[in-house]
Amino acid sequence: GQQLNQSPQSMFIQEGEDVSMNCTSSSIFNTWLWYKQDPGEGPVLLIALYKAGELTSNGRLTAQFGITRKDSFLNISASIPSDVGIYFCAGQGAGGTSYGKLTFGQGTILTVHP
Amino acid sequence: DADVTQTPRNRITKTGKRIMLECSQTKGHDRMYWYRQDPGLGLRLIYYSFDVKDINKGEISDGYSVSRQAQAKFSLSLESAIPNQTALYFCATRGQGNYGYTFGSGTRLTVV
């Protein structure tokens, strides 16, 4: 099946620093999404990307849908303690068997030191 | 009330026992999903349903079964629980034309 490779697996940063994480795949995706999971909760959608090359911002978050449709990145600027959590990329593939289903990356665990 | 409610939130069960995890939603979405989360592996799809009469296996369906009792309810069963089914389980819903899922808060299952 389709797989997403998300990196890095974990990050330890100081408050105020910028953060960058990315996802790559050997398959083409039609849609890329980025989710954040707080401890004890389910993932919550941060940003959705629908077109190759699309760059979208949501406050301090910026995400891009790669031109090749096989990758995406998420940047967080000026990190704050509440940014702590697990960040997941997810994609919907282009093939018929991918209809209606999302494939998730392994997650990036973000720790922010005050 | 939450849009997607999962019960129980936590459960410890013994090897060989049958257990059911329940999910209900108030969003009126047709599509419902069960995912399993393990550290370092992300979220993996167990089963999904596009409407009451439609049930599909995901990538890791062995050892699991589901029932879509109504549009709003989708339950996951472990027929005979084993320790490597210890994980965090999430139910999610998705509306037509909407690519984002809405997740429940999860059920933490421990099989001893």
Interface residues (C-beta under 8 A of the other chain):
Chain A: G1 L4 Q6 Q9 T31 L33 G40 E41 G42 P43 V44 L45 A48 Y50 F88 A90 Q92 G100 K101 L102 T103 F104 G105 Q106 G107
Chain B: V4 R31 Y33 Y35 G40 L41 G42 L43 R44 L45 Y48 F50 G58 E59 F90 A92 R94 Y99 G100 Y101 F103 G104 S105 G106
